[in-house]
Amino acid sequence: MPTDEELIESIPQIEELKDKKEELDEVETALESDLGVDINKLLGDSYIMSEHEEITKLSDSLRINATDARKQLNVFPPNYTIQDQTIPDLIRKMRMSRRKLKGSQRDKMAKAIDTMIDAYSDHLSKCIDTIYWLNPYKIPLNKMRYNEKDLHKLNKIKDSSKRKKVIDSLCKYWEAELEQKDMVYSKEYSTLSKAMSLAKKGFRTCIAEVTDQSLNKSKKERQEDFIVKMVCENPGIGARGIHERMPLNMSKITSPNVISKMINKLDIISVDGSYHKIPTMIKKNIWAYTAAFIDSDGYITLDRNMNPRVGLVATGARGRAFMEEMHKSIGYGRMHLDQKSPQDTRLINRLNFYSQGDVTKLLTKCLPHFRLKKGNAKLLLELIRMKKGYKKADWYKPRCDEIFKLMKWENHKDHVGFNWLNEGIYLDNIQKYQDNCKISIMDSLEQIGGSHVV
């Protein structure tokens, strides 16, 4: 339990956590937009379904199996706690501490409390967003009395009839509230107020019907959570190491052999007995993740002979695990593992794409998701298309020279002090090269989107 002095000292950390959370939310929003899958829109605009019906619809719409569909649905955020305390308890303690403060210290504590309340409100809103059948009724739901535990109980309701009972209470309240709006006090006003009270009571009754026991995780779920936590905190740990760190009551009912069998179900990969947690984005959308990886730790370029080159680079045992998993998920490409680093540091692992067919397939699927190297990808796709059918065109060789210069510019445009003249590149010509793209000409010649040009 933190003391008053510790609470005061933690105020700057609380404000910093809020800033970092806002940055994380922006990244999550960007990734969700890259995935192109809006489950709220897919399930929220339909009738009230049971969990089984939701899984079936999600499987058919996204063309995934039932297990993956269930994982997409079970995304309720973990409990929001700080130093093993719930946010309401922490805010209550902070308010008690504020009474003893004066001046700027009191103002800082008040600001920290407001920050915590905003963050907790945002957390509750995200919890509601993950309950797809409840999300369309957010307006009346916000008029009800609930906390994080109540939302967790609502998320545990799987039967369609019980879900309809909750929605019925919310709709009755909503209708009565709308009718009561701008109404003067009268007998009808009192009747509507009573209906609203009964609807609130009905909502609380639905929550009370869900037992607290249903919120407790099973032994297997607790084991899986512990394994994932250990692998995240100790990359490269083995089954024996995880078993040795387990609490006594958990280690008695498991063994290293059991742990090694559970690993495959937890998005954890093994490299020579060392475990590494792979990002869930690889499973959700391999092309969005690959594009993000190329943007940050990859390259899209071509050599002096105008051969396209695309590659991903990672270091160490964890990097090797990622490369092997991505190679398996993508289905093509060439692996170069455990290469010696020029600086004699960690071993380098690469997943490279050499053939024009592989490069075309990869870049075409990743193109909508690129953020930094989209220009490089478009240049390679244009070049490959030219090489396949337009080598005899009078504009082929001059355009190849332009593409080479544009690729060099894309890869070094942020390099301060780069000597462009050594490469024969004049920056005043870059826009002219970009405007000289031959995609539209090739479309016309192939009668794509236009008449045939002789």
C-alpha positions as MATLAB code, in Angstrom:
seq = 'MPTDEELIESIPQIEELKDKKEELDEVETALESDLGVDINKLLGDSYIMSEHEEITKLSDSLRINATDARKQLNVFPPNYTIQDQTIPDLIRKMRMSRRKLKGSQRDKMAKAIDTMIDAYSDHLSKCIDTIYWLNPYKIPLNKMRYNEKDLHKLNKIKDSSKRKKVIDSLCKYWEAELEQKDMVYSKEYSTLSKAMSLAKKGFRTCIAEVTDQSLNKSKKERQEDFIVKMVCENPGIGARGIHERMPLNMSKITSPNVISKMINKLDIISVDGSYHKIPTMIKKNIWAYTAAFIDSDGYITLDRNMNPRVGLVATGARGRAFMEEMHKSIGYGRMHLDQKSPQDTRLINRLNFYSQGDVTKLLTKCLPHFRLKKGNAKLLLELIRMKKGYKKADWYKPRCDEIFKLMKWENHKDHVGFNWLNEGIYLDNIQKYQDNCKISIMDSLEQIGGSHVV';
ca = [
       0.000    0.000    0.000;
       1.659    3.284   -1.096;
       2.144    6.031    1.486;
       1.136    9.678    1.062;
       4.740   10.632    0.230;
       4.960    7.890   -2.421;
       1.712    9.108   -3.984;
       3.059   12.650   -4.242;
       6.346   11.444   -5.751;
       4.478    9.313   -8.322;
       2.480   12.274   -9.734;
       4.972   12.968  -12.596;
       5.036    9.241  -13.427;
       1.220    9.155  -13.623;
       1.228   12.067  -16.086;
       3.978   10.407  -18.129;
       2.007    7.150  -18.222;
      -0.988    9.032  -19.612;
       1.126   10.499  -22.427;
       2.540    7.085  -23.281;
      -0.952    5.555  -23.228;
      -2.172    8.174  -25.713;
       0.750    7.342  -28.019;
      -0.036    3.616  -27.711;
      -3.695    4.244  -28.555;
      -2.627    6.063  -31.736;
      -0.454    3.101  -32.757;
      -3.259    0.621  -32.027;
      -5.697    2.692  -34.090;
      -3.246    2.741  -36.996;
      -2.726   -1.017  -36.804;
      -6.470   -1.663  -36.657;
      -6.972    0.472  -39.749;
      -4.211   -1.516  -41.473;
      -5.936   -4.767  -40.653;
      -9.074   -3.548  -42.382;
     -11.317   -5.596  -40.094;
     -13.998   -3.784  -38.110;
     -15.532   -6.462  -35.896;
     -17.824   -3.907  -34.244;
     -19.338   -3.103  -37.624;
     -19.479   -6.775  -38.573;
     -21.268   -7.945  -35.411;
     -22.670   -4.799  -33.784;
     -25.125   -3.928  -36.595;
     -26.720   -7.373  -36.579;
     -29.320   -8.969  -34.314;
     -28.436  -10.082  -30.779;
     -26.485  -13.298  -31.262;
     -25.124  -15.905  -28.910;
     -21.360  -16.397  -28.754;
     -21.658  -19.512  -30.934;
     -23.472  -17.522  -33.641;
     -20.865  -14.734  -33.417;
     -18.020  -17.215  -33.900;
     -19.780  -18.806  -36.884;
     -20.404  -15.444  -38.562;
     -16.860  -14.237  -37.896;
     -15.393  -17.480  -39.281;
     -17.437  -17.202  -42.482;
     -16.778  -13.478  -42.982;
     -13.014  -13.524  -42.314;
     -12.445  -17.081  -43.583;
     -10.739  -18.230  -40.406;
     -11.301  -21.258  -38.188;
     -13.437  -21.210  -35.048;
     -10.445  -21.111  -32.694;
      -9.040  -17.964  -34.317;
     -12.527  -16.419  -34.400;
     -12.914  -17.038  -30.670;
      -9.563  -15.323  -30.050;
     -10.773  -12.308  -32.037;
     -13.821  -12.085  -29.759;
     -12.055  -12.676  -26.439;
     -10.155   -9.376  -26.320;
     -11.553   -7.927  -23.104;
      -8.812   -5.718  -21.577;
      -7.041   -6.965  -18.435;
      -7.840   -5.423  -15.076;
      -6.541   -1.862  -14.739;
      -4.437   -1.885  -11.572;
      -1.485    0.109  -10.225;
       0.663   -1.461   -7.502;
      -1.977   -4.206   -7.120;
      -4.684   -1.619   -6.395;
      -7.776   -0.937   -8.475;
      -8.092    2.586   -9.853;
     -11.178    3.510   -7.760;
      -9.370    2.441   -4.566;
      -6.264    4.378   -5.589;
      -8.277    7.525   -6.408;
     -10.050    7.273   -3.056;
      -6.695    7.117   -1.264;
      -5.322   10.016   -3.324;
      -8.329   12.157   -2.396;
      -7.768   11.384    1.275;
      -4.105   12.381    0.887;
      -5.065   15.608   -0.898;
      -6.854   16.848    2.238;
      -3.498   17.024    4.025;
      -1.775   19.030    1.288;
      -1.614   22.765    0.569;
      -0.549   25.060   -2.249;
       1.162   23.664   -5.344;
       1.351   20.131   -3.898;
      -2.441   20.080   -3.549;
      -2.849   21.366   -7.127;
      -0.501   18.674   -8.448;
      -2.407   15.971   -6.580;
      -5.728   17.275   -7.946;
      -4.312   17.200  -11.472;
      -3.028   13.643  -10.948;
      -6.466   12.550   -9.732;
      -8.094   14.065  -12.825;
      -5.539   12.267  -15.002;
      -6.339    8.937  -13.343;
     -10.086    9.485  -13.738;
      -9.683   10.309  -17.453;
      -7.515    7.238  -18.010;
      -9.939    4.980  -16.139;
     -12.925    6.371  -18.073;
     -11.094    5.674  -21.298;
     -10.319    2.140  -20.076;
     -13.993    1.475  -19.293;
     -14.944    2.798  -22.725;
     -12.488    0.369  -24.338;
     -13.972   -2.461  -22.264;
     -17.433   -1.649  -23.634;
     -16.071   -1.522  -27.181;
     -14.902   -5.133  -26.876;
     -18.405   -6.319  -25.880;
     -19.697   -6.238  -29.451;
     -23.351   -6.997  -28.707;
     -23.472   -4.218  -26.090;
     -21.523   -1.526  -27.938;
     -24.492   -0.122  -29.982;
     -26.277    0.664  -26.688;
     -23.452    2.691  -25.183;
     -25.614    5.795  -24.603;
     -28.125    4.209  -22.182;
     -25.391    1.996  -20.704;
     -23.451    5.097  -19.590;
     -26.529    6.177  -17.605;
     -26.397    2.961  -15.562;
     -24.342    2.229  -12.473;
     -21.484   -0.127  -13.274;
     -17.789   -0.714  -12.665;
     -15.039   -2.715  -14.308;
     -16.129   -5.938  -12.617;
     -19.713   -5.459  -13.865;
     -18.467   -5.045  -17.436;
     -16.406   -8.201  -17.013;
     -19.587  -10.018  -15.977;
     -21.473   -8.667  -18.983;
     -18.661   -9.934  -21.200;
     -19.161  -13.401  -19.696;
     -22.798  -13.552  -20.852;
     -22.769  -15.939  -23.818;
     -26.455  -16.903  -24.143;
     -28.556  -14.826  -26.560;
     -31.655  -14.825  -24.293;
     -29.692  -13.337  -21.365;
     -28.106  -10.776  -23.659;
     -31.549   -9.784  -24.926;
     -32.694   -9.326  -21.327;
     -29.851   -6.843  -20.714;
     -30.602   -4.978  -23.951;
     -34.305   -4.886  -23.098;
     -33.550   -3.107  -19.809;
     -31.322   -0.576  -21.577;
     -33.910    0.092  -24.295;
     -36.723    0.579  -21.770;
     -34.622    3.108  -19.907;
     -33.650    4.860  -23.147;
     -37.232    5.106  -24.405;
     -38.516    6.463  -21.095;
     -35.682    9.015  -20.959;
     -36.417   10.264  -24.487;
     -40.135   10.601  -23.728;
     -39.382   12.436  -20.491;
     -37.131   14.967  -22.221;
     -38.531   18.554  -22.139;
     -41.613   17.294  -20.237;
     -42.942   19.348  -17.336;
     -43.422   17.623  -14.000;
     -46.684   15.696  -14.056;
     -48.180   12.293  -13.398;
     -46.830   11.025  -16.706;
     -43.364   12.377  -15.789;
     -43.485   10.392  -12.515;
     -44.586    7.252  -14.363;
     -41.638    7.529  -16.727;
     -39.252    8.125  -13.816;
     -40.528    4.945  -12.193;
     -40.074    3.039  -15.473;
     -36.492    4.287  -15.644;
     -35.830    3.157  -12.078;
     -37.280   -0.293  -12.816;
     -35.118   -0.537  -15.951;
     -32.016    0.271  -13.890;
     -33.022   -2.352  -11.344;
     -33.548   -4.892  -14.129;
     -30.074   -4.125  -15.491;
     -28.488   -4.674  -12.071;
     -30.443   -7.933  -11.707;
     -28.988   -9.221  -14.996;
     -25.473   -8.498  -13.718;
     -26.190  -10.124  -10.356;
     -27.211  -13.338  -12.135;
     -23.621  -13.747  -13.331;
     -21.680  -15.298  -10.466;
     -18.327  -13.992   -9.263;
     -16.983  -17.516   -9.633;
     -17.374  -17.301  -13.416;
     -14.785  -14.497  -13.471;
     -12.098  -16.660  -11.889;
      -9.653  -18.258  -14.307;
      -9.250  -22.021  -14.457;
      -5.998  -23.729  -13.445;
      -5.083  -24.184  -17.100;
      -5.684  -20.486  -17.877;
      -3.531  -19.449  -14.901;
      -0.765  -21.767  -16.120;
      -0.944  -20.294  -19.630;
      -0.854  -16.730  -18.263;
       2.207  -17.570  -16.166;
       4.017  -19.168  -19.124;
       3.347  -16.156  -21.378;
       4.485  -13.784  -18.616;
       7.738  -15.696  -18.081;
       8.520  -15.841  -21.816;
       7.835  -12.101  -22.226;
       9.976  -11.202  -19.212;
      12.755  -13.715  -20.019;
      13.144  -14.156  -23.815;
      14.999  -17.367  -24.568;
      13.874  -19.162  -21.399;
      13.247  -22.912  -21.658;
      10.544  -25.234  -20.315;
      12.661  -26.241  -17.311;
      13.353  -22.611  -16.435;
       9.630  -21.791  -16.542;
       8.817  -24.817  -14.366;
      11.426  -23.806  -11.774;
       9.908  -20.316  -11.493;
       6.351  -21.561  -11.034;
       4.658  -21.232   -7.626;
       4.623  -24.474   -5.649;
       0.895  -25.168   -6.120;
       1.256  -24.709   -9.890;
       4.515  -26.623  -10.341;
       3.026  -29.705   -8.629;
       0.403  -30.166  -11.341;
       2.673  -29.610  -14.338;
       6.095  -30.526  -15.714;
       8.597  -29.278  -18.318;
       7.163  -31.782  -20.787;
       3.616  -30.447  -20.266;
       4.849  -26.860  -20.660;
       6.553  -27.685  -23.974;
       3.243  -29.070  -25.298;
       1.285  -25.978  -24.166;
       3.696  -23.614  -25.939;
       2.293  -24.202  -29.432;
      -1.150  -22.895  -28.425;
       0.148  -19.626  -26.958;
       1.718  -17.886  -29.997;
       5.140  -18.827  -28.622;
       7.827  -20.320  -30.835;
      10.736  -22.519  -29.874;
      14.282  -22.198  -31.224;
      16.483  -25.043  -29.992;
      14.430  -25.260  -26.790;
      14.439  -21.475  -26.201;
      11.033  -19.796  -26.207;
      10.107  -16.424  -27.704;
       6.721  -14.697  -27.814;
       5.698  -13.713  -31.310;
       3.549  -10.629  -31.962;
      -0.151  -11.418  -32.388;
      -0.119   -9.256  -35.552;
       1.676  -12.120  -37.367;
      -1.381  -14.293  -36.805;
      -3.957  -11.556  -37.450;
      -2.522  -10.106  -40.654;
       0.876  -11.280  -41.838;
       0.997   -8.654  -44.625;
       0.381   -5.706  -42.293;
       3.062   -7.010  -39.927;
       5.513   -7.698  -42.776;
       5.008   -4.177  -44.150;
       5.658   -2.698  -40.696;
       8.767   -4.892  -40.320;
      10.146   -3.818  -43.722;
       9.450   -0.172  -42.856;
      11.507   -0.446  -39.673;
      14.070   -3.261  -40.156;
      14.003   -4.157  -43.826;
      14.851   -2.822  -47.255;
      13.374   -2.459  -50.739;
      15.992   -1.711  -53.374;
      17.612   -2.900  -56.620;
      21.197   -3.581  -57.697;
      23.219   -2.079  -60.552;
      21.874   -4.766  -62.911;
      18.297   -3.633  -62.113;
      17.475   -6.803  -60.154;
      14.825   -6.228  -57.440;
      15.794   -6.960  -53.844;
      13.531   -7.067  -50.793;
      14.652   -8.264  -47.368;
      13.959   -8.371  -43.648;
      16.757   -8.317  -41.068;
      16.788   -9.327  -37.395;
      19.550  -10.209  -34.940;
      20.056  -12.771  -32.207;
      18.078  -15.862  -31.230;
      14.837  -13.891  -30.919;
      15.367  -12.434  -34.396;
      15.919  -15.911  -35.796;
      12.671  -17.079  -34.226;
      10.799  -14.178  -35.860;
      12.375  -14.831  -39.277;
      11.472  -18.535  -39.163;
       7.888  -17.786  -38.145;
       7.470  -15.111  -40.834;
       8.970  -17.394  -43.491;
       6.493  -20.093  -42.500;
       3.559  -17.632  -42.540;
       4.483  -15.965  -45.865;
       5.277  -19.259  -47.594;
       8.164  -18.162  -49.819;
      11.482  -16.320  -49.708;
      14.987  -17.483  -48.818;
      16.355  -17.713  -45.292;
      19.914  -16.753  -44.324;
      20.371  -17.628  -40.648;
      23.116  -17.026  -38.087;
      25.321  -14.896  -40.350;
      28.346  -13.264  -38.771;
      28.018   -9.545  -38.095;
      30.720   -7.194  -39.517;
      30.964   -5.632  -36.065;
      31.324   -9.135  -34.554;
      28.207   -8.627  -32.411;
      25.019  -10.690  -32.447;
      24.393  -13.064  -35.351;
      22.310  -11.676  -38.213;
      19.260  -13.432  -39.672;
      17.710  -12.463  -42.999;
      14.613  -13.329  -44.989;
      15.257  -12.226  -48.588;
      13.126  -12.207  -51.735;
      14.986  -12.418  -55.056;
      12.687  -13.653  -57.826;
      10.430  -11.202  -59.620;
       7.403  -13.381  -58.857;
       8.064  -13.474  -55.110;
       8.795   -9.737  -54.972;
       5.607   -8.919  -56.913;
       3.409  -11.080  -54.680;
       4.943   -9.710  -51.485;
       4.859   -6.009  -52.410;
       1.361   -6.182  -53.893;
      -0.051   -7.589  -50.653;
       1.991   -5.294  -48.403;
       1.501   -2.115  -50.475;
      -1.667   -0.839  -48.650;
       0.127   -1.185  -45.293;
       3.446    0.536  -46.037;
       4.020    3.870  -44.289;
       7.672    4.682  -45.031;
       8.663    2.557  -48.037;
       5.535    2.753  -50.193;
       7.460    4.792  -52.800;
      10.168    2.085  -53.013;
       7.529   -0.628  -53.422;
       5.747    1.207  -56.258;
       9.045    1.707  -58.105;
       9.919   -2.009  -57.929;
       6.434   -3.051  -59.063;
       6.692   -0.663  -62.032;
      10.173   -1.987  -62.914;
       9.129   -5.665  -62.750;
       6.122   -4.971  -64.950;
       8.385   -3.192  -67.477;
      10.891   -6.074  -67.500;
       8.177   -8.642  -68.150;
       6.749   -7.121  -71.317;
       8.303   -3.847  -72.393;
      12.056   -4.419  -72.782;
      11.846   -3.525  -76.495;
      10.016   -0.236  -75.890;
      12.050    2.843  -76.770;
      11.380    4.309  -73.316;
      12.465    1.170  -71.405;
      16.182    1.935  -70.824;
      15.738    5.655  -70.031;
      12.973    4.793  -67.553;
      15.149    2.102  -65.898;
      17.817    4.756  -65.344;
      15.183    7.064  -63.804;
      13.868    4.298  -61.525;
      17.409    3.541  -60.335;
      17.925    7.203  -59.433;
      14.497    7.449  -57.780;
      15.203    4.320  -55.705;
      18.528    5.804  -54.612;
      16.707    9.019  -53.678;
      13.986    7.153  -51.722;
      16.616    5.263  -49.714;
      18.801    8.310  -48.934;
      16.444   11.315  -48.950;
      16.682   11.592  -45.140;
      20.494   11.235  -45.207;
      21.875   14.691  -44.461;
      24.981   15.446  -46.475;
      24.542   12.604  -48.994;
      26.566   13.349  -52.166;
      23.935   13.122  -54.894;
      26.296   14.276  -57.650;
      28.468   11.173  -57.170;
      25.400    9.134  -58.181;
      24.600   11.424  -61.100;
      21.397   12.612  -59.414;
      20.164   16.204  -59.669;
      17.462   16.868  -57.089;
      15.707   19.310  -59.429;
      14.912   16.340  -61.705;
      13.294   14.135  -59.034;
       9.767   15.474  -59.565;
      10.148   15.072  -63.355;
      11.198   11.423  -62.864;
       8.213   10.786  -60.589;
       5.786   12.322  -63.093;
       7.244   10.135  -65.861;
       5.774    6.923  -64.359;
       4.910    4.421  -67.104;
       2.080    2.629  -65.294;
      -0.635    4.490  -67.217;
       1.089    3.763  -70.554;
       1.343    0.060  -69.713;
      -2.312    0.049  -68.641;
      -3.280    1.497  -72.016;
      -1.127   -0.950  -73.956;
      -2.667   -3.850  -72.063;
      -6.178   -2.395  -72.551;
      -6.554   -1.960  -68.803;
      -8.720    1.038  -68.078;
      -8.338    2.478  -71.561;
      -8.369    1.870  -75.305;
      -5.639   -0.084  -77.066;
      -2.674    2.061  -78.107;
      -0.646    1.010  -81.125;
];
